[in-house]
Amino acid sequence: MKRRSIDIDQANDQAERQLATALSALKDADQVQAFLRDLCTPAELEALTDRWRVVPLLLDEVPYREIHDRTGVSITTIGRVARFITQGNGGYLAAARATREASVRNGANA
Protein backbone atom coordinates (compact mmCIF):
# COMPACT_ATOMS: atom_id res chain seq x y z
CA MET A 1 0.00 0.00 0.00
CA LYS A 2 1.32 3.40 -0.96
CA ARG A 3 1.62 5.93 1.84
CA ARG A 4 0.09 9.32 1.25
CA SER A 5 2.53 12.17 1.57
CA ILE A 6 1.65 14.74 4.17
CA ASP A 7 1.36 18.30 2.94
CA ILE A 8 3.59 19.91 5.56
CA ASP A 9 2.62 23.47 4.61
CA GLN A 10 -1.07 22.65 4.91
CA ALA A 11 -0.49 20.90 8.25
CA ASN A 12 1.49 23.89 9.52
CA ASP A 13 -1.20 26.32 8.37
CA GLN A 14 -3.83 24.26 10.15
CA ALA A 15 -1.76 24.06 13.34
CA GLU A 16 -1.11 27.82 13.22
CA ARG A 17 -4.84 28.43 12.84
CA GLN A 18 -5.57 26.12 15.79
CA LEU A 19 -3.05 28.05 17.90
CA ALA A 20 -4.71 31.34 16.94
CA THR A 21 -8.08 29.85 17.85
CA ALA A 22 -6.73 28.71 21.23
CA LEU A 23 -5.39 32.20 21.97
CA SER A 24 -8.63 33.88 20.95
CA ALA A 25 -10.66 31.45 23.08
CA LEU A 26 -8.92 32.49 26.29
CA LYS A 27 -11.02 34.88 28.34
CA ASP A 28 -8.50 37.40 29.66
CA ALA A 29 -4.90 38.59 29.69
CA ASP A 30 -4.06 36.43 32.72
CA GLN A 31 -5.05 33.26 30.86
CA VAL A 32 -3.15 34.33 27.75
CA GLN A 33 -0.07 35.11 29.84
CA ALA A 34 -0.24 31.69 31.54
CA PHE A 35 -0.61 30.00 28.16
CA LEU A 36 2.32 31.89 26.67
CA ARG A 37 4.50 31.02 29.67
CA ASP A 38 3.64 27.34 29.20
CA LEU A 39 4.00 27.44 25.42
CA CYS A 40 7.22 29.43 25.01
CA THR A 41 10.72 29.09 26.34
CA PRO A 42 11.90 32.09 28.36
CA ALA A 43 13.98 33.24 25.37
CA GLU A 44 11.02 32.93 22.98
CA LEU A 45 8.78 34.86 25.34
CA GLU A 46 11.44 37.54 25.76
CA ALA A 47 11.72 37.89 21.97
CA LEU A 48 7.95 38.23 21.60
CA THR A 49 7.80 40.74 24.44
CA ASP A 50 10.65 42.78 22.97
CA ARG A 51 8.87 42.97 19.63
CA TRP A 52 5.61 44.02 21.18
CA ARG A 53 7.30 46.55 23.47
CA VAL A 54 8.55 48.60 20.49
CA VAL A 55 5.26 48.69 18.56
CA PRO A 56 3.69 51.69 20.34
CA LEU A 57 6.96 53.60 20.11
CA LEU A 58 7.23 52.93 16.39
CA LEU A 59 3.61 53.98 15.90
CA ASP A 60 4.46 57.21 17.74
CA GLU A 61 7.37 57.64 15.28
CA VAL A 62 10.05 57.54 17.97
CA PRO A 63 13.50 57.20 16.31
CA TYR A 64 15.05 53.72 16.38
CA ARG A 65 18.04 54.82 18.49
CA GLU A 66 15.76 56.34 21.12
CA ILE A 67 13.62 53.18 21.17
CA HIS A 68 16.80 51.15 21.70
CA ASP A 69 17.94 53.48 24.49
CA ARG A 70 14.53 53.26 26.22
CA THR A 71 13.97 49.51 25.84
CA GLY A 72 17.31 47.82 25.22
CA VAL A 73 15.79 46.11 22.18
CA SER A 74 18.27 45.75 19.32
CA ILE A 75 18.12 48.07 16.34
CA THR A 76 17.80 44.96 14.13
CA THR A 77 14.66 43.83 15.98
CA ILE A 78 13.23 47.34 15.93
CA GLY A 79 13.78 47.50 12.16
CA ARG A 80 12.19 44.08 11.67
CA VAL A 81 9.09 45.11 13.63
CA ALA A 82 8.88 48.39 11.70
CA ARG A 83 9.05 46.48 8.42
CA PHE A 84 6.23 44.16 9.48
CA ILE A 85 4.12 47.09 10.66
CA THR A 86 4.29 48.55 7.16
CA GLN A 87 4.65 45.46 4.97
CA GLY A 88 3.34 42.57 7.06
CA ASN A 89 -0.05 40.96 7.48
CA GLY A 90 -1.64 43.74 9.54
CA GLY A 91 -1.37 41.86 12.81
CA TYR A 92 0.67 44.45 14.70
CA LEU A 93 -1.70 47.24 13.69
CA ALA A 94 -4.81 45.19 14.52
CA ALA A 95 -3.43 44.23 17.93
CA ALA A 96 -2.32 47.80 18.67
CA ARG A 97 -5.74 49.13 17.68
CA ALA A 98 -7.56 46.52 19.78
CA THR A 99 -5.29 47.19 22.75
CA ARG A 100 -5.86 50.93 22.46
CA GLU A 101 -9.63 50.46 22.23
CA ALA A 102 -9.64 48.14 25.25
CA SER A 103 -7.59 50.66 27.20
CA VAL A 104 -10.03 53.44 26.36
CA ARG A 105 -13.00 51.27 27.35
CA ASN A 106 -11.38 50.29 30.64
CA GLY A 107 -10.36 53.89 31.33
CA ALA A 108 -13.90 55.04 30.69
CA ASN A 109 -15.20 52.46 33.16
CA ALA A 110 -12.70 53.37 35.89
C-alpha positions as CSV (number, residue, x, y, z in Angstrom):
1,M,0.0,0.0,0.0
2,K,1.3,3.4,-1.0
3,R,1.6,5.9,1.8
4,R,0.1,9.3,1.3
5,S,2.5,12.2,1.6
6,I,1.6,14.7,4.2
7,D,1.4,18.3,2.9
8,I,3.6,19.9,5.6
9,D,2.6,23.5,4.6
10,Q,-1.1,22.7,4.9
11,A,-0.5,20.9,8.3
12,N,1.5,23.9,9.5
13,D,-1.2,26.3,8.4
14,Q,-3.8,24.3,10.2
15,A,-1.8,24.1,13.3
16,E,-1.1,27.8,13.2
17,R,-4.8,28.4,12.8
18,Q,-5.6,26.1,15.8
19,L,-3.1,28.0,17.9
20,A,-4.7,31.3,16.9
21,T,-8.1,29.8,17.9
22,A,-6.7,28.7,21.2
23,L,-5.4,32.2,22.0
24,S,-8.6,33.9,21.0
25,A,-10.7,31.4,23.1
26,L,-8.9,32.5,26.3
27,K,-11.0,34.9,28.3
28,D,-8.5,37.4,29.7
29,A,-4.9,38.6,29.7
30,D,-4.1,36.4,32.7
31,Q,-5.1,33.3,30.9
32,V,-3.1,34.3,27.7
33,Q,-0.1,35.1,29.8
34,A,-0.2,31.7,31.5
35,F,-0.6,30.0,28.2
36,L,2.3,31.9,26.7
37,R,4.5,31.0,29.7
38,D,3.6,27.3,29.2
39,L,4.0,27.4,25.4
40,C,7.2,29.4,25.0
41,T,10.7,29.1,26.3
42,P,11.9,32.1,28.4
43,A,14.0,33.2,25.4
44,E,11.0,32.9,23.0
45,L,8.8,34.9,25.3
46,E,11.4,37.5,25.8
47,A,11.7,37.9,22.0
48,L,7.9,38.2,21.6
49,T,7.8,40.7,24.4
50,D,10.6,42.8,23.0
51,R,8.9,43.0,19.6
52,W,5.6,44.0,21.2
53,R,7.3,46.6,23.5
54,V,8.5,48.6,20.5
55,V,5.3,48.7,18.6
56,P,3.7,51.7,20.3
57,L,7.0,53.6,20.1
58,L,7.2,52.9,16.4
59,L,3.6,54.0,15.9
60,D,4.5,57.2,17.7
61,E,7.4,57.6,15.3
62,V,10.1,57.5,18.0
63,P,13.5,57.2,16.3
64,Y,15.1,53.7,16.4
65,R,18.0,54.8,18.5
66,E,15.8,56.3,21.1
67,I,13.6,53.2,21.2
68,H,16.8,51.1,21.7
69,D,17.9,53.5,24.5
70,R,14.5,53.3,26.2
71,T,14.0,49.5,25.8
72,G,17.3,47.8,25.2
73,V,15.8,46.1,22.2
74,S,18.3,45.7,19.3
75,I,18.1,48.1,16.3
76,T,17.8,45.0,14.1
77,T,14.7,43.8,16.0
78,I,13.2,47.3,15.9
79,G,13.8,47.5,12.2
80,R,12.2,44.1,11.7
81,V,9.1,45.1,13.6
82,A,8.9,48.4,11.7
83,R,9.1,46.5,8.4
84,F,6.2,44.2,9.5
85,I,4.1,47.1,10.7
86,T,4.3,48.6,7.2
87,Q,4.6,45.5,5.0
88,G,3.3,42.6,7.1
89,N,-0.1,41.0,7.5
90,G,-1.6,43.7,9.5
91,G,-1.4,41.9,12.8
92,Y,0.7,44.4,14.7
93,L,-1.7,47.2,13.7
94,A,-4.8,45.2,14.5
95,A,-3.4,44.2,17.9
96,A,-2.3,47.8,18.7
97,R,-5.7,49.1,17.7
98,A,-7.6,46.5,19.8
99,T,-5.3,47.2,22.8
100,R,-5.9,50.9,22.5
101,E,-9.6,50.5,22.2
102,A,-9.6,48.1,25.3
103,S,-7.6,50.7,27.2
104,V,-10.0,53.4,26.4
105,R,-13.0,51.3,27.4
106,N,-11.4,50.3,30.6
107,G,-10.4,53.9,31.3
108,A,-13.9,55.0,30.7
109,N,-15.2,52.5,33.2
110,A,-12.7,53.4,35.9
